[in-house]
Amino acid sequence: MPSKYLFLNSEQLTNVDGVATWNNLPVLSESRRECYINVAHACAVFSTARSHSEALLKINLPSLNYFSSSNNAPVMEYLQSDDNLVFEPVYESPIKLLTNDALKKVEIQLTDNGADVIDIDDLESLSVVLKIDYVDQDAMANQYLSQMPSLLR
């Protein structure tokens, strides 16, 4: 099944206590389908230079496969800057959250490498592209059914 992409632009975000929140997302499907979501691209541009050249992008989504000892939102991308103004990914993020596509909202938080929350009001722009890969339910069911005879022996 081909991937779908969801573009989140700072023009539609709402600042809720320092967290960038996108509400009223487009409906991705008529049903709740399991999928893996990861960050395909992210870019944060600040109006003034930051004191740190690194930032962690955290996304608060319900997840079935990500756990943290601090119970914080999953760290989805590591951003770095040469000029402390434009922060972009250093490498492609390997983290894929198992969730479903019934997204009502997406919350994104930026933290510096000292674990301090970066104020969203300091952003000139924030753009994030989420990649959505659906779980092939038919293939999973067929695999399960093909294993049943060996389990019944």
C-alpha positions as CSV (number, residue, x, y, z in Angstrom):
1,M,0.0,0.0,0.0
2,P,1.5,3.4,-0.9
3,S,2.5,5.8,1.8
4,K,0.5,8.9,2.7
5,Y,2.0,12.1,3.8
6,L,0.6,14.8,6.2
7,F,2.1,18.3,6.0
8,L,1.9,20.4,9.1
9,N,2.7,24.0,8.6
10,S,3.2,26.7,11.3
11,E,0.4,28.8,9.8
12,Q,-2.2,26.4,11.1
13,L,-0.6,25.6,14.5
14,T,-2.0,26.8,17.8
15,N,0.4,27.5,20.7
16,V,-0.9,25.7,23.8
17,D,1.4,26.1,26.8
18,G,4.5,26.0,24.6
19,V,3.3,23.1,22.5
20,A,2.6,23.4,18.8
21,T,-0.8,21.9,18.3
22,W,-2.6,21.2,15.0
23,N,-6.3,20.6,15.3
24,N,-8.9,19.7,12.8
25,L,-6.6,17.5,10.7
26,P,-8.0,16.1,7.4
27,V,-9.6,12.7,7.7
28,L,-7.2,10.1,6.4
29,S,-9.7,7.2,6.1
30,E,-13.2,6.2,6.9
31,S,-12.1,3.7,9.5
32,R,-9.4,3.5,12.1
33,R,-6.6,1.6,10.4
34,E,-3.3,0.7,12.0
35,C,-0.3,2.5,10.6
36,Y,3.2,3.5,11.3
37,I,3.9,7.2,11.5
38,N,7.3,8.7,11.3
39,V,8.8,12.1,10.5
40,A,9.8,12.4,6.8
41,H,11.0,15.9,7.2
42,A,11.1,18.7,9.8
43,C,12.4,22.3,9.8
44,A,12.3,24.8,12.6
45,V,13.3,28.4,11.8
46,F,13.8,30.8,14.7
47,S,13.6,34.6,14.6
48,T,16.7,35.0,16.8
49,A,19.7,32.7,17.3
50,R,19.3,30.0,19.9
51,S,22.0,29.2,22.6
52,H,22.1,25.6,21.5
53,S,22.7,24.1,18.1
54,E,20.6,21.0,18.7
55,A,16.9,20.4,19.3
56,L,14.8,17.3,19.8
57,L,11.4,17.2,18.1
58,K,8.8,15.3,20.2
59,I,5.4,14.3,19.0
60,N,2.5,13.4,21.3
61,L,0.6,10.7,19.6
62,P,-1.0,7.6,21.1
63,S,1.4,4.8,20.4
64,L,1.5,1.0,20.8
65,N,5.2,0.6,20.5
66,Y,7.0,3.5,22.2
67,F,7.7,3.6,25.9
68,S,9.7,6.0,27.9
69,S,10.9,5.8,31.5
70,S,10.0,9.5,31.9
71,N,6.6,9.0,30.2
72,N,7.4,11.9,27.9
73,A,6.2,12.3,24.3
74,P,8.3,10.2,21.9
75,V,11.4,11.8,20.5
76,M,10.9,11.6,16.8
77,E,13.7,13.7,15.2
78,Y,17.1,15.1,16.1
79,L,17.5,18.6,14.6
80,Q,20.8,20.4,14.3
81,S,21.8,23.9,13.1
82,D,24.9,25.5,11.8
83,D,23.8,29.1,12.5
84,N,21.5,28.4,15.5
85,L,18.6,29.8,13.4
86,V,17.5,27.0,11.0
87,F,17.2,23.6,12.5
88,E,16.9,20.6,10.2
89,P,17.3,16.8,10.6
90,V,20.8,15.3,10.6
91,Y,19.7,11.9,9.5
92,E,16.5,10.1,8.6
93,S,14.6,9.1,11.7
94,P,14.3,5.4,12.3
95,I,11.5,5.8,14.8
96,K,8.1,4.7,13.6
97,L,5.1,4.9,15.9
98,L,2.5,2.2,15.7
99,T,-0.8,3.9,16.0
100,N,-4.0,4.4,13.9
101,D,-5.0,7.0,11.4
102,A,-7.9,8.5,13.4
103,L,-5.8,11.6,14.3
104,K,-7.8,14.4,15.8
105,K,-4.8,16.5,16.6
106,V,-1.0,16.4,16.6
107,E,1.1,18.0,19.3
108,I,4.8,18.8,18.8
109,Q,7.2,20.1,21.3
110,L,10.8,21.1,20.8
111,T,13.4,20.7,23.6
112,D,17.1,21.7,23.6
113,N,19.9,19.2,24.5
114,G,19.5,20.3,28.1
115,A,15.9,19.0,28.2
116,D,14.5,22.5,28.4
117,V,11.4,23.2,26.4
118,I,11.9,25.7,23.6
119,D,9.2,28.3,23.5
120,I,7.1,27.9,20.3
121,D,6.6,31.7,20.3
122,D,10.3,32.1,19.3
123,L,9.7,30.2,16.1
124,E,9.5,32.1,12.8
125,S,8.2,28.9,11.1
126,L,7.8,25.2,11.8
127,S,7.1,22.7,9.1
128,V,6.8,18.9,9.6
129,V,5.9,16.2,7.1
130,L,4.6,13.0,8.6
131,K,4.9,9.8,6.6
132,I,2.0,7.3,7.2
133,D,2.6,3.6,6.2
134,Y,-0.5,1.4,6.7
135,V,-0.2,-2.1,8.2
136,D,-1.3,-4.7,5.6
137,Q,-4.0,-6.4,7.6
138,D,-4.7,-9.0,4.9
139,A,-1.1,-10.1,4.8
140,M,-1.1,-10.3,8.6
141,A,-4.3,-12.4,8.6
142,N,-2.9,-14.7,5.9
143,Q,0.3,-15.2,7.8
144,Y,-1.6,-16.1,11.0
145,L,-3.9,-18.5,9.1
146,S,-0.9,-20.2,7.4
147,Q,0.7,-20.8,10.9
148,M,-2.5,-22.3,12.3
149,P,-2.0,-25.8,11.1
150,S,1.4,-26.1,12.7
151,L,-0.1,-24.7,16.0
152,L,-2.9,-27.3,16.0
153,R,-0.5,-30.3,15.8
